[in-house]
Amino acid sequence: MPQPKRSPAVTAKSLPGASEKQKQLQTAATDNAAMLTTNQGLQIPDNHNSLKAGVRGPTLLEDFILREKITHFDHERIPERAVHARGSAAHGYFKVYKPMGQYTRAGFLQNPETETPVFVRFSTVAGSRGSADTVRDVRGFSVKFYTGEGNYDLVGNNIPVFFIQDAIKFPDLVHALKPEPHNEMPQAASAHDTFWDFVSLMPESTHMLMWAMSDRTIPRSYRMMEGFGVHTFRFINAAGDSHFVKFHWKPKLGVHGLAWDEAQKISGKDPDFHRRDLWEAIDSGNFPEWELGVQIIEEGREGKLGFDILDATKLIPESVVPVQIIGKLVLNRNPDNFFAETEQVAFHPGHLVPGIDFSADPLLQGRLFSYTDTQLSRLGGPNFHELPINKAVCPFHNFQRDGMHRQTIAKGRVSYEPNTLATGSEFRVDGGAQGFQSHPETLESPKIRRRSPSFDDHFSQATLFWNSQSPVEKDHLVAAFRFELSKVEVPDIRQRMVDNLAHVDTKLAARVAAPLGINAPDARAAAGRLGFREYRMPPTVEKDAALSMSARPAPDIKTRKVGILVADGVDLLTFKRLQQDLQDAGAQCKIIAPQLGTVTTSSGKQLVVDHTFHNTASVMFDAVLVPGGAASAAALSQVGEAVHFVLEAYKHCKPICALDDGVQLLGTLGFTLEAQGDAVMEPTAGVLLADARKAAEGRISQAFIAAITAHRHWERLNVDAVPA
């Protein structure tokens, strides 16, 4: 079939009457097409560093190259958020435990009797609004405090560090992470060429990659993940004294993750898994709770930590500066309208209250511009602060007027100051003693587009993270790197990435590289690349227990979901006491059978069914109980989905309890009735085989509850051989 002719491109050379000068400019533009320029054609001298007042100083507003780049990026998607598009949120309150006046004059951190209203939004980063909850991704954790001094937004993530050091690289990072522009694939996933091409060329991302490939990025629920402010901020007290501060949210239910295979299956079974979990927990009165912790560093001491606290790719080890717990966050009310609240809420790290201030972190400085700029397009104009979910609870007064979607009806003839036609009370030239005061920080000179040499250590903390993981957590990290890099089509990118990992740990790099069809990792190759500097600060600590999820088991089993598998003929007496003990401990027990309605127990009673094997799966539960009853066990053994339910729970290292004949469903795993007798618990396997007659004594309950408290039994052997 003949192809239609295309019109020739119009250039200065083809225009009638084009001057020789225009033709020369066109030729120069063609010859320099590979050079980075602004949208006005100005050649960009440095696309990696924003303009600062000294190498460790704040970013300057006059950096028009940064502003153009971020402005264009902020307006690329309308109206969906460019990042953090898929979210879930809830209302609640915050209470401080003790007055913090020694460090900050922020009013909401002074009175333990005061409940400050909050609105909290959790989110994935990379995916669109229609993507799934359980993808491997960083999670947003943003809190809006409606204080008496104005709204304060603590905008953070569930990981304490970030991929990049300077905000000028943020558009590049997100462009690389998002689906590739030629085919819009893959959705909500980092396992593709452009992402790994970018990060393999940016050694500063290595520490964040270690976190991103860990189980932190596939949390069990929003209720069971930590939150971090990421950046270094300042506390300012009434005397004007400054302390640097890092913010932490510690979940009361412990920090827990999903198995990777489990997370992938949940995406198909229930793409709203995290959103539904949060909603149902609040709806049932199981209000999620976190404690607010702070790491406080005296000004002047930060230089002794062994790294630069202005570098967002670094964290402060808790073993070096302990986290002080100062308050509690409780989420107790679901939104009334998802769009009006969860979608229209506008967070901004620049929404501060007196007593909290910025540092000169160059990633934070760029975000201060980006957030307001984004809201202008996403929410339709400059009056987004008047939407109910964004409106401050304290009085506000200024002379900003008009604009799209204005709701306030400003009265009077005066919209300026100074004035004599109104009260004139607003007039000040000295800054005054009240309100927000920026910390009078001494700045360096000259203006420069460079980074501080103190930002050059890209590997020490990545090594610290690796050393702090348990053996199983290290296995999961290796598996995640292998999976992601196996999706990369260009071998050179895979090679470049494992060469970088060789600077973290040679064994890690070798294990990752083994199945990828590339050469062995070569740290010298990485060190020889443009822009790469092998530089390490002397380590302050070799390991930190706070970096390991396995090191902190849950305190109890509240809200854990236990699936109880039954069929006609189930022996009710074998599990009635156990079910009650689980529920008394806070667990949620659901009856699962081959059909809805009821099943008939061995004693002739009717037992109401909550789910069938067709409409649920083991990936939706934290633990499995198989009661006794010969007829029930025999029937379930003939239901492939029931057998698969137990095998899959075993594969995902979940606690399993089988009573009497219920052990038949574990037969293919080598468990038999002969193994019973007294209650038998395999301490590393998390499998309890029990004589139901012992249930009345409570011994089975204690053992099963202890197994569920451990969350997962990752040391379970031969899980890869399980056909599930």
ZAKEBA-704527 format. One record per residue (C-alpha): x, y, z. Coordinates in nm, 2 decimals. Example, Ala and Ser with C-alpha at 12.3 -4.5 7.8 and 13.67 -1.06 7.14 Angstrom:
BEGIN
X; Y; Z
1.23; -0.45; 0.78
1.37; -0.11; 0.71
REM end
This chain:
BEGIN
X; Y; Z
0.00; 0.00; 0.00
0.16; 0.33; -0.10
0.24; 0.56; 0.19
0.10; 0.92; 0.19
0.35; 1.19; 0.12
0.46; 1.40; 0.42
0.50; 1.77; 0.40
0.86; 1.88; 0.42
0.97; 2.03; 0.75
0.96; 2.41; 0.75
1.30; 2.56; 0.83
1.47; 2.89; 0.80
1.65; 2.76; 0.49
1.32; 2.68; 0.32
1.14; 3.01; 0.40
1.11; 3.25; 0.10
1.35; 3.54; 0.15
1.53; 3.38; 0.45
1.84; 3.59; 0.53
2.19; 3.44; 0.53
2.20; 3.50; 0.91
1.88; 3.30; 0.96
2.03; 3.01; 0.76
2.34; 3.02; 0.97
2.14; 3.01; 1.29
1.94; 2.72; 1.16
2.26; 2.53; 1.07
2.41; 2.60; 1.41
2.09; 2.47; 1.58
2.10; 2.15; 1.38
2.47; 2.09; 1.45
2.42; 2.15; 1.83
2.10; 1.94; 1.87
2.27; 1.72; 2.12
2.35; 2.01; 2.35
2.11; 2.07; 2.64
1.94; 2.41; 2.63
1.66; 2.60; 2.79
1.33; 2.63; 2.60
1.47; 2.96; 2.47
1.78; 2.80; 2.33
2.03; 2.90; 2.60
2.29; 2.63; 2.64
2.28; 2.48; 2.99
2.63; 2.46; 3.14
2.54; 2.21; 3.42
2.23; 2.00; 3.44
2.32; 1.84; 3.77
2.35; 2.13; 4.01
2.12; 2.42; 4.10
2.26; 2.76; 4.16
2.34; 2.80; 4.53
2.49; 3.06; 4.77
2.81; 2.86; 4.82
2.84; 2.49; 4.78
2.64; 2.42; 5.10
2.41; 2.72; 5.08
2.05; 2.75; 4.98
1.92; 2.74; 4.63
1.88; 3.08; 4.47
1.55; 3.20; 4.33
1.74; 3.36; 4.04
1.82; 3.01; 3.90
1.59; 3.05; 3.60
1.73; 2.73; 3.45
1.60; 2.53; 3.75
1.27; 2.72; 3.76
1.20; 2.66; 3.39
1.29; 2.29; 3.41
1.07; 2.23; 3.72
0.79; 2.46; 3.60
0.77; 2.26; 3.27
0.78; 1.93; 3.46
0.51; 2.04; 3.71
0.26; 2.11; 3.43
0.31; 1.80; 3.23
0.01; 1.62; 3.36
-0.33; 1.77; 3.42
-0.51; 1.72; 3.65
-0.35; 1.40; 3.79
-0.05; 1.44; 4.01
0.27; 1.38; 3.82
0.39; 1.16; 4.11
0.20; 1.02; 4.41
-0.12; 1.00; 4.19
-0.26; 0.69; 4.36
-0.34; 0.77; 4.71
-0.55; 0.69; 5.02
-0.61; 0.92; 5.31
-0.78; 0.96; 5.65
-0.86; 1.22; 5.92
-0.73; 1.19; 6.27
-0.55; 1.38; 6.54
-0.20; 1.43; 6.69
-0.10; 1.48; 7.05
0.24; 1.56; 7.18
0.36; 1.36; 7.49
0.55; 1.64; 7.65
0.62; 2.01; 7.59
0.90; 2.06; 7.34
0.97; 2.43; 7.42
1.34; 2.35; 7.48
1.38; 2.30; 7.11
1.09; 2.46; 6.93
0.82; 2.72; 6.98
0.57; 2.54; 6.75
0.24; 2.57; 6.94
0.11; 2.22; 6.85
0.42; 2.07; 7.02
0.37; 2.22; 7.36
0.05; 2.11; 7.53
-0.01; 1.73; 7.59
-0.38; 1.80; 7.64
-0.43; 1.95; 7.29
-0.55; 1.73; 7.00
-0.44; 1.88; 6.67
-0.66; 1.77; 6.38
-0.47; 1.61; 6.09
-0.53; 1.47; 5.75
-0.29; 1.20; 5.63
-0.24; 1.08; 5.27
-0.05; 0.77; 5.18
0.04; 0.70; 4.82
0.26; 0.52; 4.57
0.49; 0.73; 4.36
0.53; 0.60; 4.01
0.19; 0.47; 3.91
-0.12; 0.64; 3.78
-0.44; 0.67; 3.97
-0.56; 0.34; 3.81
-0.25; 0.14; 3.91
-0.23; -0.13; 4.18
-0.15; -0.07; 4.54
0.11; -0.35; 4.59
0.37; -0.26; 4.33
0.73; -0.23; 4.43
0.75; 0.14; 4.49
0.83; 0.41; 4.75
0.52; 0.51; 4.95
0.43; 0.87; 5.03
0.35; 0.95; 5.39
0.22; 1.31; 5.42
0.06; 1.47; 5.72
-0.13; 1.80; 5.73
-0.16; 1.95; 6.08
-0.44; 2.20; 6.12
-0.27; 2.40; 6.40
-0.38; 2.73; 6.57
-0.08; 2.90; 6.40
-0.16; 2.78; 6.05
-0.14; 2.46; 5.86
0.19; 2.26; 5.89
0.26; 2.00; 5.63
0.51; 1.72; 5.70
0.56; 1.58; 5.35
0.75; 1.26; 5.35
0.80; 0.90; 5.24
0.83; 0.55; 5.39
1.20; 0.56; 5.32
1.43; 0.80; 5.50
1.65; 0.89; 5.19
1.60; 0.97; 4.83
1.75; 0.89; 4.48
1.90; 1.23; 4.41
2.08; 1.52; 4.60
1.96; 1.82; 4.40
1.61; 1.91; 4.29
1.72; 2.00; 3.94
1.75; 1.62; 3.87
1.40; 1.55; 3.99
1.23; 1.58; 3.65
1.50; 1.35; 3.50
1.44; 1.09; 3.77
1.07; 1.08; 3.73
1.09; 1.08; 3.35
1.32; 0.78; 3.37
1.10; 0.60; 3.63
0.77; 0.66; 3.45
0.65; 0.43; 3.17
0.87; 0.48; 2.86
0.72; 0.75; 2.64
0.72; 0.55; 2.31
0.49; 0.28; 2.44
0.36; 0.39; 2.79
0.50; 0.07; 2.95
0.55; -0.06; 3.21
0.29; 0.10; 3.44
0.39; 0.16; 3.81
0.71; -0.03; 3.78
1.08; 0.05; 3.78
1.18; -0.28; 3.60
1.27; -0.13; 3.27
1.56; 0.02; 3.08
1.52; 0.39; 3.12
1.50; 0.38; 3.50
1.81; 0.16; 3.54
1.99; 0.35; 3.27
1.95; 0.67; 3.47
2.03; 0.53; 3.82
2.33; 0.34; 3.69
2.47; 0.67; 3.57
2.39; 0.84; 3.90
2.59; 0.68; 4.18
2.43; 0.90; 4.44
2.11; 0.69; 4.39
2.28; 0.37; 4.52
2.18; 0.40; 4.88
1.81; 0.46; 4.78
1.82; 0.16; 4.55
1.91; -0.06; 4.84
1.60; 0.05; 5.02
1.39; 0.03; 4.71
1.49; -0.33; 4.64
1.41; -0.43; 5.00
1.08; -0.53; 5.14
1.02; -0.17; 5.26
0.87; -0.10; 4.91
0.61; -0.38; 4.94
0.46; -0.30; 5.28
0.20; -0.53; 5.44
-0.03; -0.23; 5.49
0.00; 0.15; 5.53
-0.07; 0.08; 5.90
0.25; -0.12; 5.92
0.50; 0.10; 5.76
0.73; 0.38; 5.89
0.73; 0.74; 5.77
1.02; 0.98; 5.74
1.05; 1.35; 5.67
1.35; 1.26; 5.45
1.50; 1.61; 5.47
1.69; 1.78; 5.75
1.47; 2.06; 5.90
1.53; 2.30; 6.19
1.36; 2.34; 6.53
1.38; 2.71; 6.65
1.29; 2.78; 7.01
1.16; 3.11; 7.16
1.51; 3.23; 7.22
1.60; 3.18; 6.85
1.82; 2.89; 6.92
1.84; 2.64; 6.63
1.87; 2.26; 6.63
1.87; 2.04; 6.32
1.59; 1.78; 6.32
1.49; 1.46; 6.13
1.13; 1.34; 6.16
1.02; 0.97; 6.20
0.68; 0.80; 6.22
0.69; 0.47; 6.40
0.38; 0.24; 6.35
0.24; 0.09; 6.67
0.17; -0.24; 6.48
0.53; -0.29; 6.38
0.70; -0.27; 6.04
0.61; -0.56; 5.81
0.63; -0.64; 5.44
0.48; -0.87; 5.18
0.65; -1.15; 5.00
0.72; -1.04; 4.64
0.53; -1.33; 4.48
0.24; -1.25; 4.72
0.25; -0.88; 4.62
0.22; -0.97; 4.25
-0.07; -1.20; 4.31
-0.25; -0.94; 4.53
-0.23; -0.69; 4.24
-0.46; -0.92; 4.05
-0.68; -1.04; 4.33
-0.74; -0.69; 4.48
-0.55; -0.39; 4.33
-0.70; -0.18; 4.61
-0.55; -0.40; 4.88
-0.38; -0.12; 5.08
-0.66; 0.13; 5.03
-0.92; -0.12; 5.14
-0.71; -0.23; 5.44
-0.69; 0.13; 5.57
-1.06; 0.20; 5.51
-1.18; -0.12; 5.68
-0.95; -0.08; 5.98
-1.08; 0.27; 6.05
-1.44; 0.17; 5.97
-1.42; -0.12; 6.22
-1.28; 0.10; 6.50
-0.92; -0.04; 6.47
-0.77; 0.30; 6.45
-0.41; 0.30; 6.31
-0.15; 0.47; 6.53
0.20; 0.60; 6.48
0.44; 0.77; 6.72
0.63; 1.08; 6.61
1.00; 1.06; 6.68
1.27; 1.31; 6.62
1.65; 1.30; 6.59
1.78; 1.63; 6.72
2.13; 1.75; 6.64
2.28; 2.06; 6.80
2.40; 2.32; 6.55
2.77; 2.28; 6.52
2.77; 1.91; 6.59
2.64; 1.81; 6.25
3.00; 1.82; 6.10
3.11; 1.54; 6.33
2.86; 1.28; 6.20
3.08; 1.17; 5.92
2.84; 1.28; 5.64
2.66; 1.59; 5.53
2.31; 1.62; 5.69
2.21; 1.84; 5.39
2.24; 1.54; 5.16
1.90; 1.38; 5.11
2.07; 1.05; 5.01
2.20; 1.01; 5.37
2.03; 0.92; 5.70
2.14; 0.96; 6.05
2.19; 0.62; 6.21
1.97; 0.57; 6.51
2.26; 0.41; 6.69
2.44; 0.74; 6.65
2.16; 0.98; 6.73
1.87; 0.80; 6.90
1.51; 0.88; 6.80
1.32; 1.06; 7.07
0.95; 0.97; 7.08
0.75; 1.29; 7.13
0.39; 1.23; 7.03
0.12; 1.01; 6.89
-0.08; 1.02; 6.56
-0.42; 0.84; 6.54
-0.63; 0.81; 6.23
-1.00; 0.77; 6.33
-1.22; 0.89; 6.05
-1.24; 0.80; 5.68
-1.30; 1.08; 5.42
-1.66; 1.16; 5.33
-1.57; 1.22; 4.97
-1.26; 1.08; 4.80
-1.23; 1.35; 4.54
-1.30; 1.65; 4.76
-1.06; 1.54; 5.02
-0.81; 1.28; 4.92
-0.76; 1.41; 4.56
-0.79; 1.78; 4.63
-0.57; 1.79; 4.94
-0.26; 2.00; 4.86
0.06; 1.93; 5.06
0.36; 2.16; 5.06
0.69; 2.13; 5.25
0.69; 2.51; 5.27
0.37; 2.52; 5.48
0.54; 2.59; 5.81
0.45; 2.72; 6.15
0.67; 2.93; 6.38
0.94; 2.71; 6.54
1.00; 2.49; 6.24
1.23; 2.60; 5.95
1.42; 2.47; 5.65
1.78; 2.37; 5.61
1.98; 2.44; 5.29
1.92; 2.09; 5.16
1.92; 2.15; 4.77
1.66; 1.88; 4.71
1.42; 2.05; 4.97
1.49; 2.39; 4.83
1.37; 2.29; 4.49
1.06; 2.13; 4.62
0.96; 2.45; 4.79
0.91; 2.60; 4.44
0.77; 2.29; 4.28
0.47; 2.22; 4.51
0.30; 2.55; 4.48
0.36; 2.56; 4.11
0.20; 2.21; 4.07
-0.11; 2.30; 4.27
-0.17; 2.60; 4.04
-0.24; 2.37; 3.75
-0.37; 2.06; 3.93
-0.63; 2.25; 4.14
-0.71; 2.52; 3.89
-0.55; 2.84; 4.02
-0.40; 3.02; 4.32
-0.70; 2.98; 4.56
-0.65; 2.60; 4.63
-0.60; 2.70; 4.99
-0.97; 2.78; 5.02
-1.08; 2.43; 4.94
-1.23; 2.28; 5.27
-0.97; 2.01; 5.30
-0.68; 2.27; 5.26
-0.83; 2.55; 5.46
-0.66; 2.66; 5.78
-0.86; 2.64; 6.11
-0.70; 2.96; 6.24
-0.80; 3.31; 6.11
-0.60; 3.44; 5.81
-0.57; 3.78; 5.67
-0.38; 3.92; 5.36
-0.44; 4.13; 5.06
-0.42; 3.86; 4.80
-0.73; 3.89; 4.58
-0.93; 3.74; 4.30
-0.81; 3.45; 4.08
-0.99; 3.14; 3.96
-1.22; 2.97; 4.21
-1.21; 3.25; 4.47
-1.45; 3.17; 4.75
-1.37; 3.44; 5.00
-1.57; 3.76; 4.96
-1.32; 4.03; 5.06
-1.50; 4.35; 5.17
-1.38; 4.71; 5.17
-1.19; 4.93; 4.93
-0.84; 4.85; 5.05
-0.63; 4.56; 4.91
-0.28; 4.69; 4.97
-0.05; 4.80; 5.25
0.06; 5.04; 5.38
-0.26; 5.22; 5.39
-0.46; 5.48; 5.58
-0.80; 5.41; 5.44
-0.84; 5.10; 5.66
-0.68; 5.03; 6.00
-0.33; 5.03; 5.86
-0.24; 4.78; 6.14
-0.06; 4.55; 5.90
0.22; 4.79; 5.83
0.56; 4.66; 5.95
0.91; 4.71; 5.82
1.11; 4.54; 6.10
0.97; 4.19; 6.07
0.81; 4.20; 6.42
0.85; 3.96; 6.70
0.55; 3.75; 6.62
0.49; 3.50; 6.34
0.73; 3.30; 6.14
1.10; 3.40; 6.15
1.36; 3.25; 5.91
1.67; 3.14; 6.09
1.95; 3.40; 6.03
2.19; 3.15; 5.88
2.53; 3.27; 5.77
2.57; 3.20; 5.39
2.88; 3.13; 5.19
2.98; 3.30; 4.86
3.03; 3.31; 4.57
2.73; 3.20; 4.37
2.82; 2.87; 4.22
2.66; 2.58; 4.03
2.84; 2.30; 4.21
2.79; 2.05; 4.49
2.97; 2.05; 4.81
3.25; 1.78; 4.83
3.08; 1.66; 5.14
2.81; 1.51; 4.91
3.05; 1.29; 4.73
3.03; 0.97; 4.94
2.76; 0.76; 4.76
2.84; 0.41; 4.90
2.91; 0.41; 5.27
2.55; 0.42; 5.38
2.44; 0.18; 5.11
2.70; -0.06; 5.26
2.57; 0.02; 5.61
2.21; -0.07; 5.50
2.34; -0.40; 5.34
2.53; -0.50; 5.65
2.23; -0.43; 5.88
2.00; -0.67; 5.70
1.93; -1.02; 5.82
2.03; -1.31; 5.59
1.68; -1.35; 5.46
1.64; -0.98; 5.40
1.97; -0.99; 5.20
1.82; -1.28; 5.00
1.52; -1.07; 4.92
1.74; -0.77; 4.81
1.94; -0.99; 4.58
1.62; -1.14; 4.43
1.47; -0.80; 4.38
1.78; -0.67; 4.19
1.79; -0.98; 3.98
1.42; -0.95; 3.89
1.44; -0.58; 3.80
1.77; -0.61; 3.60
1.64; -0.92; 3.42
1.37; -0.69; 3.27
1.64; -0.45; 3.13
1.70; -0.53; 2.76
2.03; -0.36; 2.72
2.32; -0.57; 2.86
2.54; -0.27; 2.91
2.29; -0.11; 3.16
2.28; -0.44; 3.36
2.66; -0.45; 3.36
2.69; -0.08; 3.47
2.45; -0.14; 3.76
2.63; -0.44; 3.90
2.96; -0.26; 3.86
2.82; 0.01; 4.08
2.70; -0.25; 4.34
3.05; -0.38; 4.36
3.13; -0.06; 4.55
2.86; -0.15; 4.81
2.96; -0.51; 4.86
3.14; -0.75; 4.63
2.94; -1.05; 4.73
2.61; -0.86; 4.67
2.72; -0.76; 4.33
2.84; -1.11; 4.24
2.51; -1.27; 4.35
2.31; -1.02; 4.16
2.51; -1.06; 3.84
2.52; -1.44; 3.84
2.20; -1.51; 3.64
2.20; -1.19; 3.43
2.41; -1.31; 3.13
2.68; -1.04; 3.18
3.04; -1.03; 3.30
3.14; -1.04; 3.66
3.11; -0.71; 3.84
3.41; -0.48; 3.80
3.44; -0.19; 4.05
3.72; -0.04; 3.85
3.49; -0.01; 3.54
3.24; 0.19; 3.75
3.51; 0.41; 3.90
3.64; 0.50; 3.55
3.31; 0.64; 3.42
3.25; 1.01; 3.37
3.13; 1.18; 3.69
3.20; 0.89; 3.91
3.41; 0.95; 4.22
3.50; 0.66; 4.46
3.50; 0.84; 4.79
3.41; 0.72; 5.13
3.39; 0.89; 5.46
3.52; 0.68; 5.76
3.21; 0.48; 5.88
3.06; 0.59; 6.21
2.89; 0.25; 6.26
2.91; -0.08; 6.07
2.55; -0.19; 6.14
2.23; -0.04; 6.27
1.95; -0.26; 6.39
1.69; 0.01; 6.31
1.75; -0.05; 5.94
1.63; -0.41; 5.96
1.26; -0.50; 5.96
1.33; -0.84; 6.10
1.50; -0.69; 6.40
1.17; -0.55; 6.52
0.88; -0.80; 6.56
0.52; -0.69; 6.62
0.40; -0.63; 6.97
0.08; -0.82; 6.92
-0.16; -0.96; 6.65
-0.42; -0.68; 6.65
-0.60; -0.66; 6.31
-0.42; -0.96; 6.17
-0.64; -1.17; 5.94
-0.67; -1.54; 6.00
-0.84; -1.76; 5.74
-1.02; -2.07; 5.88
-1.08; -2.34; 5.62
-1.39; -2.56; 5.67
-1.63; -2.79; 5.49
-1.93; -2.99; 5.60
-1.84; -3.22; 5.89
-1.60; -2.98; 6.05
-1.55; -3.04; 6.42
-1.66; -2.71; 6.58
-1.52; -2.80; 6.92
-1.17; -2.84; 6.78
-1.13; -2.48; 6.70
-1.40; -2.28; 6.89
-1.16; -2.20; 7.18
-0.88; -2.13; 6.95
-1.09; -1.89; 6.74
-1.21; -1.71; 7.05
-0.85; -1.67; 7.18
-0.74; -1.53; 6.85
-1.03; -1.28; 6.85
-0.96; -1.18; 7.21
-0.60; -1.10; 7.10
-0.73; -0.87; 6.83
-0.72; -1.09; 6.53
-0.99; -1.10; 6.27
-1.11; -1.46; 6.19
-1.29; -1.54; 5.86
-1.46; -1.87; 5.77
-1.37; -1.99; 5.42
-1.56; -2.28; 5.26
-1.63; -2.43; 4.92
-1.97; -2.24; 4.91
-2.14; -1.94; 5.07
-2.42; -1.96; 5.32
-2.35; -2.22; 5.59
-2.17; -2.54; 5.65
-2.30; -2.82; 5.88
-2.06; -2.91; 6.16
-2.01; -3.26; 6.28
-2.25; -3.19; 6.57
-2.52; -3.07; 6.33
-2.49; -2.70; 6.39
-2.48; -2.44; 6.12
-2.16; -2.23; 6.07
-2.19; -1.91; 5.87
-1.94; -1.87; 5.59
-1.76; -1.54; 5.51
-1.58; -1.63; 5.19
-1.54; -1.90; 4.93
-1.22; -2.03; 4.77
-1.34; -1.86; 4.45
-1.37; -1.50; 4.59
-1.07; -1.49; 4.82
-0.71; -1.63; 4.84
-0.44; -1.69; 5.10
-0.26; -1.37; 4.99
-0.54; -1.18; 5.16
-0.47; -1.33; 5.50
-0.18; -1.32; 5.75
-0.23; -1.68; 5.89
-0.43; -2.00; 5.82
-0.61; -2.23; 6.06
-0.74; -2.58; 5.94
-0.97; -2.73; 6.20
-1.03; -3.10; 6.26
-1.32; -3.32; 6.15
-1.26; -3.62; 5.92
-1.54; -3.54; 5.68
-1.43; -3.17; 5.65
-1.06; -3.26; 5.60
-1.15; -3.52; 5.34
-1.37; -3.28; 5.15
-1.12; -3.00; 5.15
-0.84; -3.24; 5.03
-1.05; -3.29; 4.71
-1.08; -2.91; 4.65
-0.78; -2.80; 4.46
-0.83; -2.44; 4.56
-0.83; -2.54; 4.93
-0.51; -2.73; 4.89
-0.35; -2.45; 4.70
-0.46; -2.20; 4.97
-0.25; -2.39; 5.23
0.04; -2.45; 5.00
0.05; -2.08; 4.90
0.04; -1.97; 5.26
0.33; -2.21; 5.33
0.52; -2.07; 5.03
0.48; -1.72; 5.16
0.61; -1.82; 5.50
0.28; -1.75; 5.69
0.19; -1.91; 6.02
-0.03; -2.23; 5.97
-0.21; -2.42; 6.24
-0.36; -2.76; 6.16
-0.58; -2.95; 6.41
-0.63; -3.33; 6.40
-0.75; -3.44; 6.05
-0.68; -3.09; 5.91
-0.32; -3.20; 5.88
-0.43; -3.38; 5.56
-0.41; -3.05; 5.37
-0.04; -3.03; 5.45
0.02; -3.39; 5.33
0.20; -3.28; 5.01
0.45; -3.09; 5.23
0.54; -3.40; 5.43
0.33; -3.33; 5.74
0.13; -3.62; 5.87
-0.11; -3.71; 6.15
0.17; -3.92; 6.31
0.36; -3.60; 6.38
0.09; -3.50; 6.63
0.03; -3.61; 6.98
0.12; -3.32; 7.20
0.12; -2.97; 7.04
0.42; -2.95; 6.82
0.57; -2.62; 6.70
0.85; -2.60; 6.45
1.01; -2.28; 6.58
1.17; -2.18; 6.24
0.89; -2.31; 6.02
0.59; -2.14; 6.18
0.38; -2.45; 6.14
0.18; -2.58; 6.43
0.04; -2.94; 6.43
-0.19; -2.99; 6.73
-0.40; -3.24; 6.91
-0.73; -3.05; 6.93
-0.79; -3.19; 7.28
-0.51; -2.96; 7.40
-0.69; -2.65; 7.27
-0.90; -2.61; 7.58
-0.58; -2.57; 7.78
-0.48; -2.26; 7.58
-0.14; -2.40; 7.48
-0.22; -2.41; 7.11
-0.35; -2.06; 7.12
-0.03; -1.93; 7.29
0.19; -2.10; 7.03
-0.02; -1.99; 6.73
-0.05; -1.63; 6.85
0.33; -1.62; 6.90
0.38; -1.75; 6.55
0.15; -1.48; 6.41
0.32; -1.21; 6.61
0.64; -1.30; 6.43
0.46; -1.21; 6.10
0.66; -1.43; 5.87
0.88; -1.73; 5.91
1.13; -1.64; 5.63
1.37; -1.92; 5.74
1.12; -2.18; 5.62
1.29; -2.44; 5.41
1.23; -2.54; 5.05
0.96; -2.28; 4.98
1.07; -2.25; 4.62
0.98; -2.61; 4.56
0.62; -2.56; 4.67
0.38; -2.58; 4.37
0.18; -2.27; 4.44
REM end
